[in-house]
Amino acid sequence: MKPATMAENWSTGYVREVEKTPSWWRDDARPWHSGAWTLDLRGDEIADIAFDGVVVVRAIRAAVRDAGWLTVPTTVVATRIGADSIELNLEQVGLGARVTGTVTILTSGPELRVSWRAVSHDAFRTCRIGLVALHPASWAGTAVTIDHTDGTREESAFPRDIRPHQPLMDIRRLTAIRDGIRFELAFTGDVFETEDQRNWTDASFKTYSRPLALPYPYDLPAGEQVDQSITIRADRVKAAAAVHDGPQLLELVAGGTFPEIGVEASTASEPQAASADGGFRVVELDLRTPTWRAALHRAAADGRPLVVHLVVPASDAPLTEAAAALAALAVPSTRVAAFDAVEHVSDAAVISRTRAALARVGLDVTVIGGARSHFTELNRERERISRDVDGYAVTLTPLFHTLDTEQLVESLTMQRVIAAQTASYAAGRPVHVGPVALRPRFNNVATSPERLPTRTDLAEGYGAAFTGATDDRQATPELAAWTIASAAALAVPTTASVSFFETTGPRGIRAADGTPRPVLAAISALAALTGAELLHQPAAAEVWAIGARTAEKTTILVANPTSVDRRVTVRIPGRDTPATIPADSWIRIEG
């Protein structure tokens, strides 16, 4: 496949389209309807449950988590589909679990009921087992009535800003009106509560069982049964709004400077090809491990300016050694971030110790802080973040809770919310996002210590190679469009830099031998715009655009990460440009 580019000249309207090839990027979905109800079956997930055309539940799934919050793999053994019912026979085996059961979907007029009956055949230590329901993130600000387990009632709302902790507690029933539909969700089998999954870039609020206030992990004895249900009752109380079927308007406004675009140094085992891609190189040095010196040497060998993330233990000795190593490099370090090795955030003590270590070796460098895991920790611990930082750092991992491609695409709108909320916390200081990785680089909620390297070289890799997960979609053509869209979502005027993925290896924009992957074209296109005047898209949408303007020309990158072709009108002051963006592709408009 050719690099994912399309060129358009504003004067002539000439368009050269990219070559498209099929891939397995999209998850298979099986649509089903019964009366006014529709839904999609995506493996074991019951997705986009809609009444009269309005999605009332984003998804329902039977979830089993192990003692470290890892998800036990699910196999759909058999599926039986009828006119008003579906049965899914599930096996959830692995990570020490062996659970079998049946999920039943039954409709009756305005009611749809999902129930799960299962048994744990072996004793199992778990953090969660039960049904979970996802509510669309678009419901932020929607009023909701909560019926509690003690019979009392509370008026509340799905929060607009991302809430660090559970916004809705002790749930027996939720009632709300959205898009002309009044719906009730009734839960049985346990006590349920709701968390704000936008913290992890999920496009949802999640209602789940076993409150987090109770101890976890806990022991599930052999033979223990699970019997839970979620019943949805819906009726239309207002006529449906008219659907706009014209081109989507993408209006860009000028503001700020186009952010620097960087790439993380490869964490994979040797050998890895050197790389000059991106405007800077991020390297995370875990000072608890003996590999940090070799990791620093690998990153510096690329010859790009360094952004160094330090994972700081309690002892000052390795911090002092790391500062001296940075001062001795021929390659400049432009920024240093420091995070507590246990809490994963930049508290006052860590930042103070880091500044002192840098001062001792005479290294005058920008010091930033925030969270190295997810926005979640920045959101929950922001009062602990040192006030003595020159900028804020936040890392994003869209595939934390689920591996569905739908989640990957839907996370883009949440990335915009996170970028804007982080900017508000930074209070005028620059925001540095990244590395953005498809899968977690480490498990920050692990209930037991993760494996760390013991060698001084990189024969076995370091960092995410030990503690992270990989994803085959890293090598797909569609990731290029997703990356352009992600940059557009994150590029609010206070975003100073964004870094994506790794240079080479399984998480890389190139293979280990240096062979380019399709996403490299996106990284290169973005990096070429660094430093110009930023043209950003204030309103989130299904198609994303980002641009840069200099005295000589204006360049717009437009990405369609969805599964269907989209017609758009790209608007900048004084000029409208129509375009059709193929599914899972991006274009470049220049003029």
C-alpha positions in Angstrom: 0.0 0.0 0.0 1.2 3.5 -0.7 1.8 6.0 2.1 -1.6 7.3 3.2 -1.5 10.7 1.6 -3.9 12.6 -0.6 -2.9 16.0 -2.1 -5.4 18.7 -3.1 -4.6 22.1 -4.6 -7.2 24.7 -3.5 -7.0 26.5 -6.8 -7.7 23.6 -9.1 -9.5 21.2 -6.8 -7.3 18.4 -8.1 -7.4 15.3 -5.8 -5.2 12.2 -5.9 -6.7 9.4 -3.8 -4.7 6.8 -1.9 -4.7 3.2 -2.8 -6.9 1.2 -0.4 -6.4 -2.4 0.7 -8.6 -4.5 3.0 -7.4 -5.5 6.4 -8.7 -7.0 9.7 -8.6 -3.6 11.5 -12.4 -3.7 12.0 -14.1 -6.1 14.4 -16.9 -8.3 13.1 -20.3 -7.2 14.3 -23.6 -9.2 13.9 -26.6 -6.9 13.9 -29.9 -8.1 15.5 -33.3 -6.5 16.0 -36.5 -7.3 17.8 -39.3 -4.8 17.6 -38.0 -1.3 18.4 -34.8 -2.8 19.8 -31.5 -3.2 17.9 -28.0 -4.2 18.9 -24.8 -5.6 17.6 -23.1 -8.8 18.7 -19.3 -8.3 18.8 -18.0 -11.5 20.1 -19.0 -11.7 23.8 -20.0 -8.0 23.8 -23.6 -6.8 23.4 -23.0 -3.5 21.7 -24.9 -0.3 20.8 -28.2 -1.4 22.4 -30.7 1.0 20.9 -34.5 1.7 21.3 -36.2 3.4 18.4 -32.9 4.4 16.9 -31.4 5.8 20.1 -28.5 4.1 21.8 -29.5 3.7 25.4 -26.6 1.4 26.5 -23.2 1.5 24.7 -22.4 -2.1 25.7 -23.0 -4.9 28.2 -20.5 -7.6 28.8 -19.8 -10.4 31.4 -16.4 -9.5 32.8 -14.0 -11.6 34.8 -10.8 -10.0 36.2 -7.9 -11.6 37.9 -6.1 -10.5 41.0 -4.1 -7.9 39.1 -7.1 -6.5 37.2 -6.2 -8.3 34.0 -9.2 -9.5 31.9 -9.7 -13.3 31.7 -10.0 -14.3 28.0 -13.6 -15.1 26.9 -14.6 -17.6 24.3 -18.1 -17.7 22.8 -18.7 -21.5 22.6 -22.2 -21.3 21.1 -24.7 -18.7 20.0 -28.5 -19.2 19.7 -30.5 -16.4 18.0 -34.2 -16.2 18.0 -36.8 -13.6 17.1 -36.9 -12.1 20.6 -34.0 -13.8 22.4 -30.3 -14.5 22.1 -28.2 -17.0 24.2 -24.4 -16.8 24.4 -22.6 -19.8 26.0 -19.3 -18.4 27.4 -16.1 -19.9 28.7 -13.7 -17.6 30.5 -10.5 -19.5 31.1 -7.0 -18.3 31.9 -5.1 -16.3 34.5 -6.2 -19.0 37.0 -9.9 -18.8 36.3 -12.3 -21.4 34.8 -15.8 -19.9 34.5 -18.6 -21.1 32.3 -22.0 -19.6 31.9 -24.8 -18.3 29.7 -25.7 -14.7 28.8 -29.3 -14.4 27.8 -30.9 -11.4 26.0 -34.7 -11.3 26.1 -37.0 -8.6 24.7 -40.6 -8.0 25.5 -42.1 -4.8 24.0 -40.4 -1.8 25.6 -38.2 -4.1 27.8 -34.8 -5.7 27.1 -33.2 -7.9 29.8 -29.6 -9.2 29.8 -28.9 -11.9 32.4 -25.8 -13.9 33.2 -25.7 -17.2 35.1 -22.2 -18.7 35.5 -20.2 -20.9 37.8 -16.5 -20.7 38.8 -15.2 -24.3 38.6 -12.0 -23.5 40.4 -11.1 -21.4 43.4 -10.0 -18.1 42.0 -8.6 -14.8 43.3 -10.4 -12.0 41.5 -10.9 -8.2 41.6 -14.2 -8.4 39.7 -16.7 -10.8 38.3 -20.1 -9.7 37.0 -22.0 -7.8 34.3 -20.8 -4.3 33.3 -22.9 -1.7 31.4 -21.3 1.1 29.5 -23.2 4.4 29.0 -22.3 6.7 26.1 -19.8 9.4 27.0 -22.1 11.8 25.1 -24.4 11.6 28.1 -22.1 13.9 30.1 -24.3 16.5 31.8 -27.5 14.4 31.5 -29.7 14.4 34.6 -30.2 10.9 36.2 -32.3 9.6 39.0 -30.7 6.9 41.2 -32.7 4.5 43.2 -30.5 3.1 45.9 -30.5 -0.3 47.5 -32.0 1.0 50.7 -35.0 2.3 48.8 -34.0 6.0 48.9 -33.9 8.1 45.7 -31.3 10.7 44.6 -31.2 13.2 41.8 -27.8 13.4 40.1 -26.2 13.7 36.7 -23.5 12.2 34.5 -20.6 14.6 35.1 -19.4 17.0 32.4 -15.8 17.2 33.5 -14.0 13.9 33.9 -14.6 12.8 37.5 -11.6 11.3 39.3 -13.8 9.0 41.3 -17.2 7.3 41.1 -19.9 9.9 40.3 -22.9 7.5 40.9 -22.9 5.1 43.9 -25.1 2.3 45.4 -27.3 1.8 42.4 -30.4 -0.4 42.1 -31.9 1.6 39.2 -31.0 4.5 37.0 -33.6 6.6 35.2 -32.9 9.3 32.6 -34.2 11.0 29.4 -31.9 11.3 26.5 -32.6 12.1 22.8 -36.4 11.9 23.4 -36.2 8.4 25.1 -37.0 7.9 28.7 -35.1 4.8 30.0 -34.7 2.8 33.2 -31.8 0.4 33.9 -32.5 -2.0 36.8 -29.6 -4.0 38.3 -29.9 -7.3 40.3 -27.4 -9.7 41.8 -25.1 -7.3 43.6 -24.6 -3.6 44.5 -23.6 -1.5 41.5 -21.8 1.8 41.0 -20.6 3.9 38.1 -17.1 5.2 37.3 -16.0 7.7 34.7 -14.1 5.7 32.1 -13.2 8.8 30.2 -10.2 8.8 32.6 -8.7 6.1 30.4 -10.0 7.6 27.1 -12.9 5.2 27.0 -16.0 6.8 25.5 -18.2 5.7 28.3 -19.3 5.7 31.9 -19.2 2.2 33.3 -21.7 0.7 35.8 -20.3 -2.4 37.4 -20.8 -4.5 40.5 -18.9 -5.1 43.7 -18.2 -1.6 45.0 -14.5 -0.7 45.1 -14.8 0.3 48.7 -14.9 -3.4 49.5 -11.5 -5.3 49.7 -9.9 -6.5 46.5 -8.7 -8.9 45.3 -10.9 -11.4 47.0 -11.3 -15.2 46.9 -14.0 -16.8 44.8 -14.4 -20.4 46.0 -14.8 -23.3 43.6 -18.5 -23.8 42.8 -19.4 -20.2 43.4 -22.3 -19.1 41.2 -22.9 -15.7 39.6 -26.5 -14.7 38.9 -26.9 -11.1 37.7 -29.2 -9.1 35.4 -29.6 -5.7 33.8 -33.1 -4.8 32.6 -33.6 -1.9 30.3 -37.1 -0.3 29.9 -37.5 2.4 27.4 -40.3 4.6 25.8 -40.2 7.6 23.5 -41.4 10.8 25.2 -40.4 13.2 22.4 -40.3 13.0 18.6 -37.0 12.1 17.1 -34.9 15.0 15.8 -34.2 15.4 12.1 -31.0 13.8 10.9 -28.5 16.0 9.0 -27.2 14.0 6.0 -24.9 16.6 4.3 -21.2 17.0 4.4 -19.6 17.4 7.9 -18.2 20.9 8.5 -14.7 20.9 9.9 -13.9 24.5 11.0 -10.4 25.2 11.9 -9.3 28.3 13.9 -5.8 29.7 14.4 -4.3 29.7 17.8 -0.9 28.8 19.3 2.0 26.9 17.7 1.9 23.5 16.0 3.2 21.1 18.7 6.5 19.2 18.5 6.0 15.6 17.4 8.3 13.0 18.9 8.7 9.3 19.2 9.7 7.1 22.1 13.0 5.2 21.9 12.5 1.5 21.2 12.2 -0.7 24.4 12.5 -3.9 22.4 15.4 -6.3 22.7 18.5 -6.0 20.5 19.2 -5.5 17.7 17.2 -2.4 16.8 17.9 -0.1 13.9 18.8 3.5 14.6 16.1 6.1 13.8 16.0 9.8 12.9 12.1 9.9 12.9 10.2 12.6 14.8 11.4 15.9 16.1 12.6 14.5 19.5 13.2 11.2 21.3 11.4 10.2 24.5 13.2 7.7 26.8 11.9 6.4 30.1 14.6 5.4 32.5 13.5 3.2 35.4 16.3 4.0 37.9 15.4 0.8 39.9 16.8 -1.3 37.1 20.4 -1.8 35.7 19.3 -1.3 32.1 18.8 2.5 32.3 22.3 3.4 31.1 22.0 1.2 28.0 18.5 2.6 27.4 19.8 6.1 27.6 22.7 5.3 25.2 20.3 3.8 22.7 18.0 6.8 22.7 21.0 9.2 22.4 22.4 7.3 19.5 19.5 8.5 17.3 20.9 12.0 17.5 17.5 13.6 18.3 16.9 16.0 21.2 16.1 14.0 24.3 13.0 14.1 26.5 13.9 12.0 29.6 11.3 10.5 31.9 12.8 9.3 35.1 11.1 6.6 37.3 12.6 7.6 40.7 13.1 5.2 43.6 13.5 6.2 47.2 17.3 6.3 47.1 19.1 9.5 45.8 22.1 7.6 44.5 20.7 6.5 41.1 19.1 9.9 40.6 22.5 11.5 41.0 24.1 9.1 38.6 21.3 9.6 36.0 21.8 13.4 36.2 25.5 13.0 35.7 24.9 10.7 32.7 22.6 13.3 31.1 25.1 16.1 31.6 27.8 14.0 29.9 25.7 13.4 26.7 26.6 15.1 23.4 22.9 15.1 22.6 20.9 17.8 24.5 18.2 16.9 26.9 15.4 19.4 26.4 13.0 18.3 29.1 13.2 16.0 32.2 10.1 14.5 33.8 10.3 12.7 37.1 7.8 10.3 38.6 7.6 8.4 41.9 8.3 4.7 41.2 5.4 3.5 43.3 2.7 6.2 42.9 3.6 7.0 39.2 3.0 10.8 39.7 5.3 13.8 40.2 4.9 14.8 43.8 6.7 17.7 45.4 9.4 15.5 46.9 10.3 13.8 43.6 10.5 17.1 41.7 12.6 18.7 44.5 15.0 15.8 44.5 15.3 15.8 40.7 15.9 19.5 40.5 18.6 19.2 43.2 20.3 16.3 41.3 20.3 18.2 38.1 21.7 21.3 39.8 24.6 19.4 41.3 25.8 18.6 37.8 25.1 22.0 36.4 22.4 20.9 34.1 19.9 23.6 33.4 16.9 21.9 31.8 13.1 22.2 31.8 11.5 20.0 34.5 8.0 18.8 33.9 5.6 16.5 35.9 2.3 14.8 36.0 1.5 11.1 35.6 3.3 8.3 33.7 0.4 5.9 33.6 -2.9 7.4 32.6 -4.8 10.7 32.9 -6.6 8.9 35.7 -3.7 9.3 38.1 -3.2 12.9 37.1 -6.9 13.5 37.7 -7.0 11.7 41.1 -3.7 12.9 42.4 -3.5 16.4 41.0 -3.3 18.0 44.4 -0.1 16.1 44.9 1.5 17.2 41.7 4.4 19.6 42.5 3.7 23.2 41.9 7.3 23.6 41.0 7.1 22.1 37.5 7.6 24.0 34.2 4.9 22.0 32.4 2.5 19.1 32.7 3.0 15.6 31.4 0.3 13.0 30.7 0.4 9.7 29.0 -2.5 8.0 27.1 -3.3 4.4 26.4 -6.7 3.9 24.6 -6.8 0.1 24.9 -6.7 -0.3 28.6 -10.2 -1.8 29.4 -11.0 -3.4 26.0 -9.2 -4.3 22.8 -12.0 -3.5 20.4 -11.2 -1.3 17.4 -14.4 0.6 18.1 -12.9 1.7 21.5 -9.7 2.8 19.8 -11.7 5.1 17.4 -14.1 6.3 20.1 -11.2 7.2 22.3 -10.3 10.1 20.0 -13.1 12.4 21.3 -12.1 11.5 24.8 -8.5 12.5 24.1 -9.8 16.0 23.3 -11.6 16.1 26.6 -8.4 15.0 28.4 -6.2 17.5 26.6 -8.6 20.3 27.5 -8.9 19.3 31.2 -5.1 18.8 31.5 -4.7 22.3 30.1 -7.0 23.7 32.8 -4.9 22.0 35.5 -1.7 23.3 34.0 -3.0 26.8 34.4 -1.1 28.3 31.5 1.9 26.1 31.6 2.7 23.9 28.5 1.2 20.4 28.3 3.3 17.5 26.9 1.4 14.4 25.9 2.9 11.0 25.5 4.1 8.6 24.7 0.7 7.6 23.2 0.7 3.8 22.9 -2.1 1.5 21.8 -1.7 -0.8 24.8 -0.5 -0.2 28.3 3.2 0.2 28.8 2.9 -1.2 32.3 0.1 -2.2 34.7 -0.2 0.6 37.2 -3.0 -1.2 39.0 -1.1 -4.5 39.5 -1.6 -5.9 42.9 1.8 -7.7 42.8 5.2 -6.5 41.6 5.8 -6.6 37.8 8.9 -8.3 36.4 11.8 -5.9 35.8 15.0 -6.4 33.8 18.1 -7.7 35.6 20.7 -7.3 32.9 22.8 -4.2 32.2 22.4 -4.5 28.4 19.3 -4.5 26.2 19.5 -8.1 25.1 16.1 -8.7 26.6 14.8 -5.1 26.2 13.6 -2.9 29.0 10.6 -0.9 30.1 7.5 -1.8 28.1 9.2 -4.8 26.7 9.0 -6.3 30.2 5.8 -4.7 31.6 3.7 -3.7 28.6 1.5 -5.3 25.9 1.8 -5.2 22.1 -0.9 -5.0 19.4 -0.8 -6.3 15.8 -2.7 -3.1 14.7 0.6 -1.3 15.1 1.6 -2.5 11.6 -1.8 -1.8 9.9 -2.4 1.0 7.3 -5.4 2.3 9.3 -3.2 3.3 12.2 -1.9 6.2 10.1 -5.4 7.8 9.9 -5.9 7.2 13.6 -2.6 8.9 14.5 -3.5 12.0 12.5 -6.9 12.1 14.2 -5.2 11.6 17.6 -2.9 14.5 17.0 -5.8 16.7 15.9 -7.7 15.7 19.1 -4.8 16.5 21.4 -3.8 19.7 19.7 -5.4 22.3 21.9 -3.4 25.6 21.9 -1.6 24.8 25.1 -0.3 21.4 23.9 3.4 21.9 23.3 4.3 18.4 22.3 2.9 15.0 21.5 4.9 11.8 21.2 3.6 8.6 19.7 4.6 4.9 19.9 8.3 3.7 19.6 10.9 4.0 16.9 11.3 0.3 16.1 10.1 -3.1 17.2 6.6 -4.4 18.0 5.5 -1.0 19.3 7.4 0.9 16.6 6.7 3.1 13.6 9.3 0.9 11.9 10.1 -2.8 12.2 13.2 -3.9 14.1 15.2 -3.8 10.9 14.1 -0.3 10.1 11.4 -1.2 7.5 8.8 1.6 7.6 5.3 0.9 8.8 2.3 2.8 7.4 2.0 5.0 10.5 5.5 6.5 9.8 3.9 8.5 7.0 1.5 10.1 9.5 4.3 10.8 12.0 6.4 12.4 9.3 3.5 14.6 8.0 2.8 15.9 11.5 6.5 16.5 12.4 6.9 18.5 9.2 4.4 21.1 10.5 6.1 21.7 13.9 6.6 25.3 14.8 4.2 26.8 12.3 1.0 28.6 13.4 -1.5 25.9 14.6 -4.9 25.5 12.9 -7.0 23.4 15.3 -10.5 22.0 15.3 -12.4 23.3 18.3 -15.3 20.9 18.0 -14.9 17.1 18.3 -16.3 15.1 15.3 -16.1 11.8 13.6 -13.6 13.2 11.1 -10.6 15.2 12.5 -8.5 17.9 10.9 -5.3 19.7 12.0 -3.3 22.3 10.1 -0.4 24.6 10.1 0.1 28.0 8.4 3.3 29.8 7.4 3.9 32.8 5.2 4.4 30.5 2.2 1.5 28.0 2.5 -1.2 26.4 4.6 -1.3 22.6 5.1 -4.3 20.7 6.4 -4.3 17.0 7.4 -7.7 15.4 7.5 -8.3 12.0 9.0 -11.3 9.7 8.8 -10.8 6.9 11.3 -14.3 5.5 10.8 -15.4 2.5 8.7 -17.3 4.5 6.1 -16.3 7.1 3.6 -17.1 10.7 4.8 -17.9 13.9 2.9 -16.5 17.0 4.6 -16.1 20.7 4.1 -12.8 22.0 5.6 -13.2 25.6 6.6 -10.4 28.1 7.4 -11.0 31.9 7.5 -12.0 32.9 3.9 -11.9 29.5 2.4 -14.1 26.3 2.2 -12.7 23.1 0.7 -14.9 20.1 0.0 -13.4 16.6 0.2 -14.4 13.0 0.4 -12.2 11.0 2.8 -12.2 7.2 2.3 -12.8 5.1 5.4 -9.7 4.6 7.6 -7.7 7.0 5.6 -6.3 10.5 5.6 -5.6 13.3 3.1 -3.3 16.3 2.9 -4.6 19.6 1.6 -2.1 22.2 0.6 -2.5 25.7 -0.8 
